[in-house]
């Protein structure tokens, strides 16, 4: 019964906000799918990647030559690339959320102007549907962007710490 109530509330929300809200909800779903992918990687895979890179570096007998420095840079870069996977996609989706909200605002205002042209200026009830279709997508886009920005910031901080951590683990001395 609780699932049905939640579904009904989402349906009413999208009905009041128009088709753009569905696109925004799709963007938010994708955003959190990528965020959860990053969290899953950090939780289950990253430690093994670091362990393999450290073991590869420690297995080298010689660590002071130019070639060894280049190999170390390559190892650090491979960990960095693994850490940065999908972070640009997350940033892009965070940037798209408010733009889709703005698109909803514009389409809602067009509906308001259509009603005003058809009925006239004096009917607030007739304009209410267009106004809700102008404000709800804006709110949904901003909520999606704010939550995504928070998650992106946490991911970025964690990635920066982990990169410094791997650079510290790969020492040059024997």
N, C-alpha and C positions, 0 to 999 in steps of 0.2 A: 504494500500500500504506500509505503514511503517513497519507493521508486516512482510510482505513478504520480504522486504529488510533485516531486522534483521535475519530472518530465513535463507536467502541466505548467509549472512555473516557467520553465525554459521556453515552452511553446508560446505562452502568453507574452513573455519578454520579446521573443523574436517577432511575434505578430504585431506588437505595438511599435517595435523599432524598424520593421521593414526587412527587406532582403539583405541589405548591407550588414545587418547584425549577424546573419548566418555566416557571411564571409569573415567577419571579425571573430566570431566564435571558432571558425575553422582555423584562422591564423593563431588564435590563442591556444587551440589544441595542438597545432604544429609546434608552436613555441615551447610548450611544456613537454612535448614529446622529445624535442632536442635537449631541453634542460635535463630531463630524466635520463636521457642517454649519457650525458656528461656525468651526472651523479653516479650512474651505474659504472661507467668507465673508471671514475676516481675510486669508487668503493671496491670493485672486484678485480680490475685489470692493471691499474697503474702501478701498484706495488710490484707486480711480477715484471713489468716492463723495466722499472728502475733496477730491480734485482738483476735482470739479464744484462743490462747495460753496465752496471757496476762490475759484474762478474767478467764480462768481456774486457773491460778496462783493466781489472786486477790481473787477468791472465797474461797481459802483456809484460814482457820482461823489461822492455825499454820504454820509458815514458818521458824522456827529456828532449828528444830530437824534434825538429820541425814537423816531420811526418807524424810523430806521436801527438803533437799539438793539433794537427789537422784531423787526426782520427778522433781525438777527444772532442773537438768542435762538431764533428759529424755525429758523434754519439749524443751530445747535448742537443743538437738540432733535431735528431730523430725523436727524442723524448719531448722536445718542445712542440714538434709537429703533432705528435699524438695528443698532447695536452690541448692544443689549439683547435683540434678537429671540431667542426660545427659551431665554433664560437662566432664566426662571421655570419653564419646563417641566423644564429640567435640575434645578433645585433641588427641584421636586416629586418627580421620579423618585428623586433621591437620598434624599429623606425616605421614600418608599414602600418602598425596598429593605429596610431593617431591619424595617419593619412586616410585610412579606410573610415575612421570616425568622421573626418572632415567630408569625405564623399557622402556619407549618410546624412550629414548636416545639409549639404547642398541639395541632395535629392528630396529631403524632407521639406526644405524651404520652397523648392519648386512645386511640391504638392500643395503647400499653403497658398502660394500665389495662384495656382490653378483654381483652388476652391474660392479664393477671393475674386477672381475674374468671373467665375461661373455664378456664384451666389451673391457676392457683394461683400462689403467690409464689415457688416454688422453682426455676423454670426460666429461668436467664439467657439461654439460647439462644433461647427463645421471645420474650423481650422485646427481643432485639438489633435486630430489624428496626424496631420502633417507636422505639427509642432512636436509631438512625441516621436515621430519618425526623424525629426531633426535633432532632438536632444539625446535620445537613448543611444544611437550609434556613437555619438561623440563621447558619452560617458563610457560605453563599452570599450571603445578604442583606447581611451586614456587609462582605464583600469588595466587593460591588457598590457599596455606599454609600461605602466608603473611597476606591475608585478614582474614583468620580464626584465626591466631595468635593474630591479633589485636582485633577481637571480643572476643576471649577467655580471653584475658587480661582484657578487660572491664567487662566481666561477673565475672571473678575471683575477681576483685577489689570490685564490687558491692556486691558479696556474702560475702566477708570478712567484709565489712562495716555493712551489715545487720545482720550478726552473732553477732558482737559487740553490735549492737543496741538492739537486743533481750536480750542479757545478761544483758545490762544496765536496761532494762525495768522490768525484773523479780527481784525485790528487796527482801531482806530478812526481812526488818522491817515491822511493822504493820502500 
